[in-house]
Amino acid sequence: MSSRKAIISLPDKPRVARTPFGARIVIHATAAETGGAFGMWETFTPPGQGPAPHTHTRETEIFRVIKGLYRFECGGEIFDAPPGTVVVLPPHVQHAWRNISDEPGQMFGTVIPGGCEQLFIDIEALQADTPEKIAVIEARLGIMNEMTRALGLGARV
């Protein structure tokens, strides 16, 4: 970590951001706070929503389903993930997921090393409100998808 100080994320003082598809995110720890070691957040996903297929070029991504039922597609494998499911995705595995339940879903996410959690923070801070603006942020963070490729924004690794 960048200092010898605990990182504390209190429920009454959430750091709220949003995903590329507009879901609410609460940031618990950032790469800046952990010396780059990891990033950590919680996603609150409305029914039927989730990200488009994408690939992280830099980090391992770990999800733990807390509420709802999610359908994951990871490297061509499709499976349903009820509460308690943990999914570990190494770099370069294309993946997507969607809340397929009728109620809001909740997942805990971690990336190692940290960094891609900055996507959610930057979308909020820069008011990135179009797929093109979001794709520029994604490419800068090494996240590839249909839009980054269409815009010729190859991942900057």
N, CA, C and O of each residue as an XYZ file, in Angstrom:
628
protein
N       0.840     -1.177      0.000
C       0.000      0.000      0.000
C       0.883      1.237      0.000
O       2.057      1.172      0.365
N       0.322      2.350     -0.405
C       1.106      3.558     -0.548
C       1.471      4.184      0.788
O       2.373      5.019      0.842
N       0.804      3.808      1.856
C       1.151      4.319      3.178
C       0.841      3.251      4.209
O       0.244      2.222      3.895
N       1.244      3.501      5.417
C       0.962      2.560      6.502
C      -0.306      3.008      7.225
O      -0.315      3.222      8.437
N      -1.355      3.140      6.453
C      -2.618      3.634      6.974
C      -3.740      2.749      6.438
O      -3.735      2.378      5.264
N      -4.682      2.419      7.281
C      -5.822      1.605      6.851
C      -6.679      2.375      5.844
O      -6.821      3.595      5.926
N      -7.236      1.640      4.910
C      -8.210      2.204      3.974
C      -9.570      1.793      4.501
O      -9.858      0.605      4.643
N     -10.397      2.770      4.789
C     -11.696      2.488      5.399
C     -12.796      3.021      4.491
O     -12.783      4.189      4.101
N     -13.734      2.164      4.165
C     -14.879      2.531      3.337
C     -16.123      2.394      4.204
O     -16.588      1.285      4.466
N     -16.654      3.517      4.644
C     -17.802      3.510      5.552
C     -19.121      3.574      4.784
O     -19.225      4.291      3.789
N     -20.126      2.828      5.240
C     -21.404      2.806      4.519
C     -22.126      4.150      4.508
O     -22.921      4.412      3.605
N     -21.866      5.004      5.494
C     -22.555      6.294      5.523
C     -21.794      7.375      4.756
O     -22.239      8.521      4.696
N     -20.641      7.014      4.166
C     -19.859      7.960      3.364
C     -19.386      7.283      2.076
O     -18.184      7.207      1.822
N     -20.323      6.791      1.265
C     -19.914      6.049      0.066
C     -19.298      6.963     -0.989
O     -19.681      8.125     -1.130
N     -18.338      6.414     -1.724
C     -17.781      7.102     -2.894
C     -18.507      6.503     -4.091
O     -18.175      5.414     -4.558
N     -19.485      7.221     -4.567
C     -20.379      6.700     -5.601
C     -19.885      7.110     -6.991
O     -19.499      8.257     -7.217
N     -19.907      6.163     -7.895
C     -19.565      6.405     -9.296
C     -20.586      5.628    -10.125
O     -21.619      5.205     -9.605
N     -20.298      5.441    -11.416
C     -21.217      4.656    -12.234
C     -20.455      3.855    -13.275
O     -19.327      4.181    -13.646
N     -21.106      2.802    -13.731
C     -20.518      1.918    -14.737
C     -20.787      2.486    -16.132
O     -21.571      3.425    -16.272
N     -20.144      1.928    -17.168
C     -20.445      2.372    -18.533
C     -21.916      2.190    -18.911
O     -22.419      2.903    -19.779
N     -22.617      1.241    -18.267
C     -24.030      1.041    -18.592
C     -24.943      1.740    -17.591
O     -26.151      1.503    -17.591
N     -24.380      2.607    -16.729
C     -25.175      3.466    -15.866
C     -25.514      2.935    -14.492
O     -26.211      3.613    -13.737
N     -25.048      1.748    -14.136
C     -25.345      1.204    -12.804
C     -24.523      1.933    -11.740
O     -23.443      2.458    -12.012
N     -25.056      1.947    -10.547
C     -24.383      2.587     -9.410
C     -23.238      1.702     -8.922
O     -23.364      0.481     -8.829
N     -22.125      2.353     -8.616
C     -20.925      1.684     -8.096
C     -20.527      2.399     -6.814
O     -20.600      3.626     -6.738
N     -20.113      1.651     -5.819
C     -19.503      2.241     -4.627
C     -18.052      1.786     -4.610
O     -17.765      0.590     -4.560
N     -17.139      2.753     -4.653
C     -15.703      2.468     -4.646
C     -15.262      2.253     -3.200
O     -15.533      3.080     -2.329
N     -14.577      1.129     -2.955
C     -14.083      0.829     -1.604
C     -12.586      1.078     -1.462
O     -12.139      1.488     -0.391
N     -11.802      0.844     -2.508
C     -10.354      1.092     -2.475
C      -9.870      1.283     -3.905
O     -10.358      0.633     -4.829
N      -8.907      2.179     -4.076
C      -8.369      2.453     -5.406
C      -6.888      2.095     -5.474
O      -6.220      1.942     -4.451
N      -6.394      1.966     -6.693
C      -4.966      1.709     -6.902
C      -4.136      2.812     -6.262
O      -3.069      2.546     -5.708
N      -4.618      4.049     -6.337
C      -3.885      5.166     -5.732
C      -3.736      4.975     -4.224
O      -2.726      5.367     -3.641
N      -4.728      4.380     -3.608
C      -4.692      4.163     -2.149
C      -3.924      2.914     -1.748
O      -3.461      2.810     -0.612
N      -3.784      1.966     -2.667
C      -3.151      0.679     -2.338
C      -1.770      0.522     -2.968
O      -1.232     -0.584     -3.014
N      -1.202      1.607     -3.446
C       0.092      1.522     -4.106
C       0.038      0.696     -5.376
O       1.038      0.107     -5.785
N      -1.133      0.651     -5.999
C      -1.314     -0.099     -7.237
C      -1.655     -1.567     -7.037
O      -1.913     -2.276     -8.011
N      -1.662     -2.039     -5.791
C      -1.860     -3.469     -5.522
C      -3.220     -3.976     -5.979
O      -3.304     -5.048     -6.578
N      -4.285     -3.231     -5.709
C      -5.626     -3.683     -6.077
C      -6.591     -2.512     -6.087
O      -6.284     -1.431     -5.584
N      -7.764     -2.740     -6.668
C      -8.898     -1.839     -6.617
C     -10.106     -2.663     -6.205
O     -10.180     -3.853     -6.510
N     -11.055     -2.038     -5.514
C     -12.191     -2.790     -4.974
C     -13.451     -1.924     -5.031
O     -13.417     -0.734     -4.716
N     -14.564     -2.542     -5.437
C     -15.824     -1.814     -5.544
C     -16.999     -2.762     -5.384
O     -16.840     -3.982     -5.331
N     -18.178     -2.169     -5.309
C     -19.433     -2.911     -5.254
C     -20.331     -2.360     -6.355
O     -20.475     -1.146     -6.499
N     -20.927     -3.249     -7.121
C     -21.813     -2.868     -8.219
C     -23.253     -3.193     -7.844
O     -23.539     -4.281     -7.345
N     -24.152     -2.255     -8.083
C     -25.583     -2.438     -7.839
C     -26.260     -2.406     -9.209
O     -26.418     -1.344     -9.812
N     -26.654     -3.579     -9.688
C     -27.076     -3.750    -11.073
C     -28.589     -3.885    -11.200
O     -29.167     -4.815    -10.638
N     -29.247     -2.975    -11.929
C     -30.678     -3.131    -12.178
C     -30.952     -4.411    -12.977
O     -30.071     -4.901    -13.683
N     -32.170     -4.951    -12.867
C     -32.533     -6.142    -13.637
C     -32.276     -5.937    -15.133
O     -32.559     -4.875    -15.688
N     -31.736     -6.970    -15.764
C     -31.513     -6.939    -17.201
C     -30.274     -6.196    -17.654
O     -29.990     -6.158    -18.851
N     -29.530     -5.605    -16.736
C     -28.374     -4.814    -17.150
C     -27.051     -5.514    -16.875
O     -26.969     -6.441    -16.069
N     -26.031     -5.049    -17.563
C     -24.667     -5.539    -17.412
C     -23.820     -4.967    -18.528
O     -24.353     -4.368    -19.461
N     -22.509     -5.140    -18.452
C     -21.623     -4.569    -19.461
C     -21.625     -5.365    -20.768
O     -21.947     -6.552    -20.796
N     -21.261     -4.683    -21.833
C     -21.038     -5.349    -23.121
C     -19.784     -6.213    -23.002
O     -18.959     -5.982    -22.118
N     -19.629     -7.197    -23.873
C     -18.412     -8.010    -23.840
C     -17.163     -7.126    -23.930
O     -17.082     -6.221    -24.759
N     -16.206     -7.410    -23.064
C     -14.979     -6.625    -23.012
C     -13.835     -7.478    -22.478
O     -14.046     -8.562    -21.934
N     -12.625     -6.966    -22.645
C     -11.424     -7.682    -22.234
C     -10.509     -6.730    -21.483
O     -10.249     -5.619    -21.944
N     -10.025     -7.157    -20.341
C      -9.019     -6.398    -19.593
C      -7.649     -6.910    -20.026
O      -7.412     -8.118    -20.038
N      -6.758     -6.008    -20.376
C      -5.431     -6.415    -20.838
C      -4.390     -6.383    -19.729
O      -3.259     -6.825    -19.930
N      -4.759     -5.866    -18.562
C      -3.757     -5.666    -17.513
C      -4.009     -6.422    -16.219
O      -3.056     -6.776    -15.525
N      -5.250     -6.676    -15.880
C      -5.519     -7.155    -14.526
C      -6.377     -8.409    -14.493
O      -7.105     -8.721    -15.435
N      -6.267     -9.111    -13.383
C      -7.183    -10.190    -13.042
C      -8.371     -9.534    -12.356
O      -8.198     -8.658    -11.508
N      -9.574     -9.956    -12.720
C     -10.793     -9.391    -12.144
C     -11.515    -10.494    -11.379
O     -11.671    -11.611    -11.873
N     -11.947    -10.168    -10.179
C     -12.610    -11.142     -9.308
C     -13.975    -10.584     -8.920
O     -14.082     -9.444     -8.467
N     -15.012    -11.391     -9.101
C     -16.371    -11.005     -8.715
C     -16.894    -11.963     -7.662
O     -16.585    -13.155     -7.688
N     -17.683    -11.444     -6.740
C     -18.450    -12.279     -5.812
C     -19.882    -11.778     -5.853
O     -20.147    -10.616     -5.546
N     -20.806    -12.653     -6.233
C     -22.219    -12.286     -6.308
C     -22.783    -12.245     -4.890
O     -22.645    -13.198     -4.123
N     -23.415    -11.131     -4.559
C     -24.007    -10.950     -3.232
C     -25.523    -11.122     -3.294
O     -26.109    -11.832     -2.477
N     -26.163    -10.456     -4.288
C     -27.621    -10.540     -4.455
C     -27.938    -10.683     -5.934
O     -27.192    -10.214     -6.793
N     -29.049    -11.334     -6.215
C     -29.498    -11.470     -7.598
C     -28.959    -12.731     -8.245
O     -28.293    -13.547     -7.606
N     -29.258    -12.869     -9.510
C     -28.763    -13.982    -10.312
C     -28.148    -13.374    -11.561
O     -28.817    -12.661    -12.309
N     -26.881    -13.658    -11.781
C     -26.150    -13.105    -12.911
C     -25.845    -14.199    -13.919
O     -25.576    -15.343    -13.552
N     -25.889    -13.838    -15.184
C     -25.449    -14.751    -16.238
C     -24.122    -14.203    -16.766
O     -24.040    -13.073    -17.248
N     -23.099    -15.029    -16.660
C     -21.757    -14.668    -17.119
C     -21.469    -15.355    -18.438
O     -21.913    -16.478    -18.677
N     -20.724    -14.674    -19.291
C     -20.127    -15.286    -20.470
C     -18.643    -14.957    -20.399
O     -18.247    -13.797    -20.515
N     -17.837    -15.980    -20.208
C     -16.395    -15.808    -20.001
C     -15.631    -16.718    -20.946
O     -15.673    -17.941    -20.809
N     -14.933    -16.126    -21.904
C     -14.149    -16.925    -22.829
C     -14.959    -17.977    -23.551
O     -14.454    -19.068    -23.819
N     -16.213    -17.673    -23.875
C     -17.069    -18.613    -24.591
C     -17.904    -19.512    -23.700
O     -18.809    -20.186    -24.191
N     -17.626    -19.542    -22.406
C     -18.406    -20.357    -21.465
C     -19.527    -19.495    -20.881
O     -19.290    -18.359    -20.470
N     -20.745    -20.037    -20.846
C     -21.895    -19.317    -20.295
C     -22.392    -20.075    -19.075
O     -22.575    -21.291    -19.119
N     -22.612    -19.336    -17.973
C     -23.110    -19.974    -16.751
C     -23.858    -18.951    -15.909
O     -23.616    -17.747    -16.004
N     -24.769    -19.453    -15.086
C     -25.514    -18.612    -14.163
C     -24.818    -18.611    -12.813
O     -24.306    -19.634    -12.359
N     -24.809    -17.437    -12.176
C     -24.085    -17.245    -10.928
C     -25.025    -16.710     -9.848
O     -25.338    -15.519     -9.840
N     -25.480    -17.580     -8.934
C     -26.329    -17.143     -7.828
C     -25.467    -16.529     -6.718
O     -24.240    -16.562     -6.803
N     -26.099    -15.967     -5.674
C     -25.337    -15.420     -4.554
C     -24.346    -16.443     -4.002
O     -24.648    -17.629     -3.870
N     -23.156    -15.941     -3.686
C     -22.092    -16.793     -3.172
C     -21.107    -17.229     -4.235
O     -20.015    -17.695     -3.910
N     -21.472    -17.085     -5.511
C     -20.577    -17.469     -6.603
C     -19.396    -16.506     -6.676
O     -19.561    -15.294     -6.537
N     -18.206    -17.058     -6.894
C     -17.000    -16.261     -7.127
C     -16.494    -16.589     -8.531
O     -16.382    -17.757     -8.904
N     -16.193    -15.556     -9.296
C     -15.675    -15.713    -10.655
C     -14.330    -14.994    -10.722
O     -14.233    -13.815    -10.379
N     -13.293    -15.707    -11.165
C     -11.952    -15.134    -11.298
C     -11.587    -15.130    -12.780
O     -11.547    -16.178    -13.423
N     -11.325    -13.947    -13.308
C     -11.022    -13.781    -14.730
C      -9.602    -13.260    -14.909
O      -9.309    -12.131    -14.514
N      -8.715    -14.060    -15.496
C      -7.369    -13.560    -15.768
C      -7.402    -12.538    -16.904
O      -8.406    -12.431    -17.608
N      -6.316    -11.788    -17.091
C      -6.272    -10.844    -18.209
C      -6.506    -11.558    -19.543
O      -6.209    -12.743    -19.692
N      -7.037    -10.819    -20.492
C      -7.224    -11.257    -21.881
C      -8.338    -12.289    -22.071
O      -8.380    -12.952    -23.108
N      -9.240    -12.443    -21.098
C     -10.407    -13.314    -21.269
C     -11.618    -12.407    -21.508
O     -12.041    -11.676    -20.613
N     -12.169    -12.463    -22.721
C     -13.352    -11.645    -22.993
C     -14.489    -12.121    -22.110
O     -14.698    -13.322    -21.934
N     -15.222    -11.163    -21.556
C     -16.317    -11.533    -20.665
C     -17.403    -10.457    -20.656
O     -17.187     -9.308    -21.040
N     -18.558    -10.880    -20.206
C     -19.708    -10.001    -19.995
C     -20.568    -10.672    -18.944
O     -20.453    -11.876    -18.715
N     -21.418     -9.907    -18.313
C     -22.357    -10.473    -17.356
C     -23.604     -9.604    -17.337
O     -23.574     -8.437    -17.729
N     -24.691    -10.189    -16.880
C     -25.976     -9.489    -16.843
C     -26.772     -9.987    -15.647
O     -26.761    -11.177    -15.332
N     -27.463     -9.067    -14.985
C     -28.362     -9.446    -13.896
C     -29.630     -9.998    -14.539
O     -30.395     -9.249    -15.147
N     -29.854    -11.302    -14.408
C     -31.025    -11.916    -15.052
C     -32.182    -12.106    -14.076
O     -33.193    -12.713    -14.428
N     -32.045    -11.596    -12.859
C     -33.151    -11.699    -11.905
C     -34.095    -10.512    -12.082
O     -33.781     -9.556    -12.792
N     -35.247    -10.583    -11.433
C     -36.241     -9.516    -11.521
C     -35.992     -8.404    -10.513
O     -36.717     -7.409    -10.496
N     -34.987     -8.562     -9.685
C     -34.681     -7.579     -8.646
C     -33.263     -7.058     -8.833
O     -32.452     -7.690     -9.510
N     -32.959     -5.900     -8.233
C     -31.595     -5.388     -8.335
C     -30.582     -6.408     -7.824
O     -30.816     -7.092     -6.828
N     -29.461     -6.495     -8.520
C     -28.384     -7.387     -8.125
C     -27.260     -6.603     -7.474
O     -27.196     -5.377     -7.566
N     -26.382     -7.331     -6.818
C     -25.244     -6.705     -6.147
C     -24.049     -7.647     -6.249
O     -24.150     -8.835     -5.943
N     -22.911     -7.092     -6.685
C     -21.677     -7.872     -6.773
C     -20.535     -7.066     -6.186
O     -20.519     -5.837     -6.250
N     -19.590     -7.779     -5.617
C     -18.364     -7.187     -5.105
C     -17.280     -7.471     -6.127
O     -17.134     -8.613     -6.564
N     -16.518     -6.464     -6.518
C     -15.476     -6.645     -7.517
C     -14.115     -6.203     -7.020
O     -13.995     -5.237     -6.266
N     -13.092     -6.924     -7.453
C     -11.703     -6.593     -7.132
C     -10.875     -6.787     -8.393
O     -11.115     -7.718     -9.161
N      -9.901     -5.910     -8.606
C      -8.936     -6.092     -9.685
C      -7.531     -6.085     -9.105
O      -7.206     -5.305     -8.209
N      -6.700     -6.987     -9.649
C      -5.310     -7.097     -9.214
C      -4.446     -7.128    -10.469
O      -4.638     -8.022    -11.293
N      -3.511     -6.209    -10.661
C      -3.304     -5.013     -9.857
C      -4.463     -4.041    -10.040
O      -5.314     -4.219    -10.911
N      -4.476     -3.030     -9.214
C      -5.529     -2.029     -9.293
C      -5.353     -1.141    -10.515
O      -4.302     -1.135    -11.156
N      -6.384     -0.406    -10.817
C      -6.314      0.553    -11.913
C      -7.603      0.700    -12.677
O      -8.031      1.822    -12.951
N      -8.242     -0.412    -13.035
C      -9.430     -0.267    -13.886
C     -10.630      0.272    -13.117
O     -11.609      0.697    -13.731
N     -10.576      0.265    -11.770
C     -11.653      0.903    -11.010
C     -11.721      2.398    -11.318
O     -12.741      3.046    -11.089
N     -10.611      2.935    -11.844
C     -10.576      4.345    -12.227
C     -11.587      4.636    -13.338
O     -12.032      5.774    -13.484
N     -11.950      3.627    -14.115
C     -12.964      3.792    -15.159
C     -14.240      4.386    -14.577
O     -14.779      5.359    -15.104
N     -14.715      3.796    -13.493
C     -15.975      4.235    -12.889
C     -15.854      5.659    -12.350
O     -16.770      6.468    -12.495
N     -14.728      5.951    -11.735
C     -14.482      7.283    -11.171
C     -14.423      8.318    -12.294
O     -15.015      9.392    -12.188
N     -13.701      7.987    -13.377
C     -13.553      8.935    -14.485
C     -14.856      9.153    -15.242
O     -15.130     10.272    -15.677
N     -15.659      8.117    -15.409
C     -16.956      8.297    -16.077
C     -17.768      9.342    -15.327
O     -18.374     10.224    -15.934
N     -17.775      9.236    -14.011
C     -18.524     10.179    -13.177
C     -17.878     11.567    -13.211
O     -18.559     12.561    -13.463
N     -16.571     11.637    -12.959
C     -15.876     12.925    -12.852
C     -15.861     13.691    -14.175
O     -16.017     14.912    -14.189
N     -15.675     12.980    -15.276
C     -15.588     13.626    -16.589
C     -16.946     13.732    -17.275
O     -17.045     14.244    -18.390
N     -17.981     13.253    -16.611
C     -19.336     13.245    -17.163
C     -19.340     12.638    -18.570
O     -19.930     13.178    -19.506
N     -18.665     11.504    -18.678
C     -18.605     10.787    -19.957
C     -19.976     10.179    -20.218
O     -20.356      9.178    -19.610
N     -20.709     10.801    -21.133
C     -22.108     10.438    -21.329
C     -22.402      9.844    -22.700
O     -23.564      9.702    -23.079
N     -21.359      9.498    -23.442
C     -21.567      8.837    -24.733
C     -20.654      7.615    -24.806
O     -19.619      7.574    -24.140
N     -21.027      6.625    -25.607
C     -20.151      5.457    -25.754
C     -18.750      5.838    -26.229
O     -17.770      5.204    -25.838
N     -18.649      6.861    -27.063
C     -17.343      7.285    -27.572
C     -16.474      7.855    -26.454
O     -15.289      7.531    -26.367
N     -17.044      8.691    -25.605
C     -16.274      9.271    -24.488
C     -15.851      8.183    -23.507
O     -14.734      8.204    -22.990
N     -16.735      7.249    -23.257
C     -16.415      6.143    -22.346
C     -15.317      5.270    -22.951
O     -14.428      4.812    -22.233
N     -15.370      5.036    -24.264
C     -14.368      4.194    -24.932
C     -12.966      4.782    -24.809
O     -11.999      4.031    -24.679
N     -12.837      6.092    -24.848
C     -11.526      6.735    -24.695
C     -10.956      6.415    -23.316
O      -9.770      6.112    -23.191
N     -11.788      6.480    -22.289
C     -11.351      6.154    -20.923
C     -10.985      4.679    -20.843
O      -9.951      4.322    -20.279
N     -11.830      3.823    -21.407
C     -11.567      2.379    -21.366
C     -10.231      2.041    -22.022
O      -9.441      1.282    -21.461
N      -9.975      2.592    -23.194
C      -8.727      2.295    -23.910
C      -7.521      2.745    -23.095
O      -6.510      2.043    -23.044
N      -7.617      3.899    -22.464
C      -6.514      4.398    -21.628
C      -6.204      3.432    -20.495
O      -5.059      3.329    -20.055
N      -7.230      2.722    -20.022
C      -7.079      1.796    -18.897
C      -6.860      0.350    -19.346
O      -6.863     -0.561    -18.518
N      -6.671      0.135    -20.646
C      -6.381     -1.211    -21.135
C      -7.593     -2.109    -21.256
O      -7.467     -3.333    -21.218
N      -8.774     -1.510    -21.402
C     -10.012     -2.279    -21.553
C     -10.430     -2.194    -23.021
O     -10.586     -1.105    -23.573
N     -10.608     -3.357    -23.640
C     -10.959     -3.406    -25.059
C     -12.371     -3.951    -25.238
O     -12.791     -4.873    -24.540
N     -13.095     -3.361    -26.190
C     -14.433     -3.836    -26.531
C     -14.750     -3.397    -27.954
O     -13.901     -2.827    -28.640
N     -15.953     -3.659    -28.383
C     -16.349     -3.329    -29.753
C     -16.161     -1.844    -30.061
O     -15.694     -1.495    -31.145
N     -16.517     -0.967    -29.123
C     -16.420      0.474    -29.369
C     -14.965      0.938    -29.427
O     -14.617      1.739    -30.294
N     -14.108      0.457    -28.529
C     -12.700      0.887    -28.573
C     -12.059      0.443    -29.887
O     -11.264      1.176    -30.475
N     -12.408     -0.755    -30.340
C     -11.864     -1.241    -31.615
C     -12.424     -0.433    -32.791
O     -11.681     -0.086    -33.709
N     -13.725     -0.131    -32.771
C     -14.348      0.631    -33.862
C     -13.726      2.019    -33.991
O     -13.621      2.564    -35.090
N     -13.316      2.579    -32.863
C     -12.711      3.911    -32.874
C     -11.197      3.858    -33.080
O     -10.533      4.895    -33.094
N     -10.654      2.649    -33.239
C      -9.215      2.504    -33.444
C      -8.395      2.902    -32.238
O      -7.288      3.426    -32.369
N      -8.948      2.650    -31.053
C      -8.303      3.093    -29.817
C      -7.467      2.022    -29.144
O      -7.246      2.124    -27.937
N      -6.994      1.018    -29.828
C      -6.260     -0.073    -29.191
C      -5.824      0.206    -27.769
O      -5.490      1.340    -27.427
N      -5.825     -0.811    -26.952
C      -5.449     -0.671    -25.539
C      -4.048     -0.112    -25.437
O      -3.142     -0.518    -26.165
N      -3.887      0.814    -24.533
C      -2.568      1.403    -24.274
C      -1.989      0.708    -23.056
O      -2.187      1.141    -21.921
N      -1.271     -0.377    -23.313
C      -0.767     -1.225    -22.224
C       0.550     -0.725    -21.709
O       1.120     -1.317    -20.793
